[in-house]
Amino acid sequence: MIIDSHCHLDYDSLYNDLDDVINRAKENNVDYLLTISTNLTSFEKIKTIINKYKNIYGTLGIHPHEADKFINLNSSLIIKHHNKNKKIIGIGETGLDYYYENSKKENQRKIFSEHLNAANLLNLPTIVHSRNAEDDTFELINDEIKRPNLKVLIHCFTGSLKFAKKLLDLGCFISLSGIITFKNSSDLVNTVKYIPMDRLLVETDSPYLSPVPFRGKINEPSFLKFTVKKLAEIKKISQDEVEKITTNNFFKLFNIN
């Protein structure tokens, strides 16, 4: 069994064909999926999806690209929107993106902090996006780490070995995408060798980042097996072991029995 810990099933390229997407995932041993919110509109679609499919869970969050549009959002409003829905098991996608900087850096940092605070109060993991923002991402997580319920998942990790070590020291989990299958990902592969298996999850980030041999095409959860295969090669263990460990890590992090 494999779990796709990060996909965007509300996006039209997947949502308009969702029954078939879910069936193909099951045929390829992807039994559970976590569909990720990027704004409040996507959250409404996510609630519809998780109510229809027993094997799909969701999150609530504002992507850093959207931070300027939601500058008044605070932890209390996040908690209110969450509404104690048992299948909303994480807060995010939140974080910092200084590569595109579609929102002002100060607004990204403010919204990120509000998400971390809300997740702590709800005792849920925070799903974190970080691109070209390693120092600020670490600083904000480190500032919150004293909170007793803080749990962090860095999604689609592409950072440096130094960043990975600092995150691991804070107790963070790290999720890997199809990027590890790319020919130009040798630095990332070397970093992945260092990260212990008990901190790793796998994801598609679909409809983006299709793994080889589907690079450049619309990604979907059924393609996750190629990332699992590559991770097994990197770690020199069986694919069955990768599936078992990453699945157990997901259940542990998100407190699913």
N, C-alpha and C positions, 0 to 999 in steps of 0.2 A: 504493500500500500504506500502511495505517495500522497503528500499534501502540498498543494500549490498555496503557499503562504502569502501570495501577493498577486492578484490579477484585477483587472478592471472590467468586470462583466457588464457594467452599465454603459460602456462605450458602444456605439451603434454597430461597429464591425463585429462585435460578439453578441450584443443584446438582440439584434434582429434575427439571429440564428441560434438562440440560446439552447433550445432543446437539443439540437444536434451537437452543439459545442460540449454540453454536459455529457451526452452519450459517448462522444469520442473520448472525452477524458476518462470515463469509466472503463471503456474498452482498453485504455492504455494504463490502467492501474492507478489513476489519479482519483481517489475516492472522496477526498474532501478539498474544498476550496475556500479561500478567504478573499472576498471581493472588497476592494479598498475605495473609500470615499475620498474625493478631492475637493468637494464643495457641498453646500447644502442641497443643491439640485440633484447631484449624484447620490446623495444620501437617501433621498426619497425613492429613487429607483432601486437602490440597494435594499431598502426595506421590502419592496415588492418582490425582489429576487429571493431573499432569504426566507420569506414567508411561503414561497412556492416550492423551493427545493430544500429537502431535509439536510442534504450534505453540504450546504453552502452557508458560511457565516459572513458577517460584515463588520465594517468599522465606520467610525464617524470622525471626519477631520477636514481640514482646509489645507490644500497643497500650498507650498510656499509661493508658487506662481500666482496664487489667488489672494495673497495676504493683503494687498492694497484694497481689495474689494470688501474685506471682512475685518477691517481694522478695529471695529467696535466689538468684535467677538471676544468674550472673556470665558474663563473657566466655568462660571456659573451658567452661561448660555450653552456651552458645550454639554454640560451635565443635563440641562433641561432638555436639549434636543435628543440626548441619549435615551431618556425616558425608561431606563432600566430594562431595555429590550435584551432578553437573555441571549439572543443570537448576534448582538453587537458586542464583539469580544475584544475590540481594540480601539484606540484613539489614534487617528491619523488617516491619511498620510500627512505628516507635518514635517517641519525641518527647515533647511536653508539651501537655497540654490543661487550661488553667486556666479555661476557660469552664464546663465541667461539673464538673471536679475530682472525678471518680469515684474517683480514688486520691490519696493525699497528695502534695503537691508535692515533698517531699524524696524520696519513693519514685520518683516519675516521673523526677526528675533522676538518681537513682542508676542506674535501669534504662537510661535513655537513654545515660548514659556507658558502661555495660557494652556496649551495642549498638555504639556508635561504636568502642570498642576492639576488639571482636570483628571488626567489618567491616574495620578496618584490618589486623588480623592475617591475615584471609582474603583481603585485597585485593578486597573487594566493596563496591559502593555501599551506603550507608545510606539507607533510605526514611523520611523524617521527616514526622511530623504535628505541626503547630504551630497552636494556637488560643488567642488571648488570652495569648500567652507569648513575644512577640517578643524581649524583652530576654534572657530566660533561654535561649531557643533559640539565639540568636546567641552568647551567652557560652559555652555548652557546646561548640558547633561550633568557635568560635574557639580555645578551649582545646586542641582536638584537631588543629587545622589543621596544626600542625608535623609531624604524622605523615606519612610519605612516601606512604602508600597511601590517604589519606583521600579518599573520594568521596561527595558528598552530593546527594540529590535531595529537594527540598522538594515534597511532594505536595499537590495540591488547593490551590494557593496562593491566599490571599485577603487577604494582608497589605498593609501600607502601602508606599508608594514608598520611603520611607527604609529599611525592612526589606529590600526587594528589592535596593536598591543595596548594602547591607552584605553580603547573601548573595552577590551577584555578585562583589563584591570578594574573597570567600573562595573563589571558583571553583565555587560551587554551581550545580546545574541546578535548574530550576523547572518543575513540571508544572501544567497548567491543566485544569480540569474544566468541566462544563456550566454552572457558576456564571457563566461569562463571557457566557452567553446570556440571563441573567436581566435583567429591566427595571431592577432596582434595583442593578445592578452597575457603575454608571458610574465610580465611583472605581477599581474594580479594572481596568476597561477602560483607563482612563488610565494606570494603572501598567503594564499589559501592553504598551502602546505603547512604553514605555521599555526593556523587557527585550529584549535582542538575540535573534534567532531561533536562533542557534547555542547557546543555553542552554535552549531550551524543549522540553518534551515535552507530550503530551496524554494524557488519561485519562478514564475514566467514573466511577471510584469506585463502580461498580455493586455492589449494587442501589440505591445512593443517588444523589441529585443528578441526576435526569434533566434533560437540557437541554430548552429550549423547542424543539419544541412538545409535548413529553411530560412537562413538569414536573408533579410530583405522582404520577406513575406509577412502577412498578418500572423502574429503569434497567437497561440491558444493553449489552454492548460494541457491538452494531450501531448504537446511537445516537451513537457517537463522531463520526460524519460531521457532525453538527450543530455540535459544538464546533469541528471543523476548519473548517467553513464560516465560523463567527463569527470565528475567529482570522485567517482569510484577509482578512475584511472589516476587522478592526482594523489589520492590518499592510499592507493594500492590496497584497496579492500574490495569486497564484492559489492555489486549493485544492491543485493538484498540487504547487506549491512547498512549501506547508505540510506536506503528506504526506511529501515527499521529505526535507525538512530535519529534521522531528521524528523520522522513522524513522532517519535517519543519526545523530542525536543519541542515540537509544536504543541503537543498536548500539555507538556509541563509548563511552558511559557504562558499559554492561554488558559491554563487551568481547566481543561476539558477532560472529563472522565470517560 
